Amino acid sequence: MKSEMSRIVLGTDWMIAVPNLASWNIVPTKRADAILNGAVEMGINSFDTARIYRSEGVVGRFVRKHPLGRGAFRIISKGGHPSLFWRTPLTRGKLLRQLDDSLRALGTDYIDVYLLHYDDPKVPAQAIAEWSVELLRSGKVHNIGYSNVSLARLKEFRAYLREANVSPWVSNEFNALPVKDGERWKGAQNISRDGTYVDYLREDGLPFLAYSPLGRGGLKKYIDHRLAERKLEDERRISRLISLGQKYSVPLSVIALNYILQTAPNFHAVVGTSRLDHLKENMRALTFQMSEGDRNGLAFSSCSY
Ligand SMILES: NC(=O)c1ccc[n+]([C@@H]2O[C@H](COP(=O)([O-])OP(=O)(O)OC[C@H]3O[C@@H](n4cnc5c(N)ncnc54)[C@H](OP(=O)(O)O)[C@@H]3O)[C@@H](O)[C@H]2O)c1
């Protein structure tokens, strides 16, 4: 499975399905369709969606209609996102219900990689691991995994999953950019500066989906608009990114993505873009390679590589 998922995965959280009032069908915007088609032409076979994104309808419709057929694509979806307005605990029933809702929205009978969108640390790890195995056994998902999960909890999940001979996928934020301290959303995991976590994923070869690899577009924002706000460490990081871009004559997005892809062969970058020219630019990260020294120079100081 690892080798079947493209190293660059297309993020779809912006592809919100628009209801067509004439037919009461959900239709993708033209732009979403253009990006999905362009992505496939450029060699991307994998799409990242989630119950909460409301893009499952768009992705599912695209895959169903595509002449290559369902088997040519890898769909990642996620359930169990905490409620946006009030905190209800994660339960088995909620997860099973959301999975069925996702399958219906996607119009498919299986999901390639199904992730728990956010961990709920109040629920014992054993229970979540057991639900994960139950999902796998149902055949409705081919792989399970965890997004926004701490390293301690991931280790706990793995201890229970090992008994069932199951290896999980993992998805957290990871990028080479200056990151603001603190959580972006409550419970979100940004492991960019957490060398112990990154080393653990590398050494154990767990398939890892790095989301927001361009800092949600923050790379350009930092360079263009935030000059006054930056700390000295951020200044050095941005200068290094700029000089690497100049040295290799590639856009900064290519440096940022290559940093992730070069971290380990089991690392994938989940990129969001609504522009074909940006997507084309991003794909250059697959064929371009920084020297090992340059790549390691971008790693945060806690990382051992
Ligand atoms: N598991 C989770 O909890 C979680 C959380 C967040 C995101 N995600 C997934 O990760 C995907 C990507 O994350 P993201 O959207 O937060 O961050 P991202 O991919 O780091 O950044 C997306 C932004 O970068 C811009 N961009 C893309 N390529 C560019 C290029 N070559 N040059 C300049 N700008 C470029 C895009 O603008 P344009 O549209 O103009 O290209 C967009 O504004 C999401 O779509 C979602 O599927 C998962």
The ligand as a Tripos MOL2 file, in Angstrom:
@<TRIPOS>MOLECULE
LIG
   48    52     1     0     0
SMALL
NO_CHARGES

@<TRIPOS>ATOM
      1 N1         -5.6570   16.0110    9.0830 N.am      1 LIG1
      2 C1         -5.9310   17.2750    9.3570 C.2       1 LIG1
      3 O1         -6.3810   17.6070   10.4630 O.2       1 LIG1
      4 C2         -5.6940   18.3270    8.3050 C.ar      1 LIG1
      5 C3         -5.5950   19.6750    8.6880 C.ar      1 LIG1
      6 C4         -5.3610   20.6250    7.7000 C.ar      1 LIG1
      7 C5         -5.2360   20.2390    6.3750 C.ar      1 LIG1
      8 N2         -5.3560   18.9240    6.0310 N.ar      1 LIG1
      9 C6         -5.2370   18.4850    4.6210 C.3       1 LIG1
     10 O2         -4.0620   19.0210    4.0740 O.3       1 LIG1
     11 C7         -4.3610   19.7330    2.8640 C.3       1 LIG1
     12 C8         -3.3780   20.8730    2.6700 C.3       1 LIG1
     13 O3         -3.3060   21.6590    3.8220 O.3       1 LIG1
     14 P1         -3.4950   23.2490    3.8090 P.3       1 LIG1
     15 O4         -4.4150   23.6690    2.7230 O.co2     1 LIG1
     16 O5         -3.7790   23.5980    5.2230 O.co2     1 LIG1
     17 O6         -2.0390   23.8070    3.5880 O.3       1 LIG1
     18 P2         -0.9320   23.8930    2.4320 P.3       1 LIG1
     19 O7         -1.0690   22.8300    1.4280 O.co2     1 LIG1
     20 O8          0.3250   24.0080    3.1960 O.co2     1 LIG1
     21 O9         -1.2360   25.3160    1.7990 O.3       1 LIG1
     22 C9         -2.2930   25.5550    0.9260 C.3       1 LIG1
     23 C10        -2.1570   26.9890    0.4630 C.3       1 LIG1
     24 O10        -0.9380   27.1290   -0.2370 O.3       1 LIG1
     25 C11        -1.1620   27.7490   -1.4820 C.3       1 LIG1
     26 N3         -0.2500   27.1200   -2.4570 N.ar      1 LIG1
     27 C12        -0.2250   25.8260   -2.8770 C.ar      1 LIG1
     28 N4          0.7680   25.6300   -3.7640 N.ar      1 LIG1
     29 C13         1.3870   26.8270   -3.9050 C.ar      1 LIG1
     30 C14         2.4840   27.2730   -4.6760 C.ar      1 LIG1
     31 N5          3.1470   26.4590   -5.4960 N.pl3     1 LIG1
     32 N6          2.8200   28.5890   -4.5800 N.ar      1 LIG1
     33 C15         2.1540   29.4290   -3.7560 C.ar      1 LIG1
     34 N7          1.1100   29.0670   -3.0020 N.ar      1 LIG1
     35 C16         0.7350   27.7740   -3.0700 C.ar      1 LIG1
     36 C17        -2.6090   27.5040   -1.8110 C.3       1 LIG1
     37 O11        -3.1160   28.5650   -2.5670 O.3       1 LIG1
     38 P3         -3.6590   28.3500   -4.0840 P.3       1 LIG1
     39 O12        -5.0070   27.7250   -3.9540 O.co2     1 LIG1
     40 O13        -3.6720   29.7300   -4.6080 O.co2     1 LIG1
     41 O14        -2.6660   27.4560   -4.7670 O.co2     1 LIG1
     42 C18        -3.2630   27.4450   -0.4290 C.3       1 LIG1
     43 O15        -3.6340   28.7360   -0.0140 O.3       1 LIG1
     44 C19        -5.8330   20.1510    3.0400 C.3       1 LIG1
     45 O16        -6.4510   20.3870    1.8110 O.3       1 LIG1
     46 C20        -6.3960   18.9520    3.7560 C.3       1 LIG1
     47 O17        -6.7300   17.9460    2.8110 O.3       1 LIG1
     48 C21        -5.5530   17.9550    6.9810 C.ar      1 LIG1
@<TRIPOS>BOND
     1     1     2 1
     2     2     3 2
     3     2     4 1
     4     4     5 ar
     5     4    48 ar
     6     5     6 ar
     7     6     7 ar
     8     7     8 ar
     9     8     9 1
    10     8    48 ar
    11     9    10 1
    12     9    46 1
    13    10    11 1
    14    11    12 1
    15    11    44 1
    16    12    13 1
    17    13    14 1
    18    14    15 2
    19    14    16 1
    20    14    17 1
    21    17    18 1
    22    18    19 2
    23    18    20 1
    24    18    21 1
    25    21    22 1
    26    22    23 1
    27    23    24 1
    28    23    42 1
    29    24    25 1
    30    25    26 1
    31    25    36 1
    32    26    27 ar
    33    26    35 ar
    34    27    28 ar
    35    28    29 ar
    36    29    30 ar
    37    29    35 ar
    38    30    31 1
    39    30    32 ar
    40    32    33 ar
    41    33    34 ar
    42    34    35 ar
    43    36    37 1
    44    36    42 1
    45    37    38 1
    46    38    39 2
    47    38    40 1
    48    38    41 1
    49    42    43 1
    50    44    45 1
    51    44    46 1
    52    46    47 1
@<TRIPOS>SUBSTRUCTURE
     1 LIG1         1 GROUP 0 **** ****
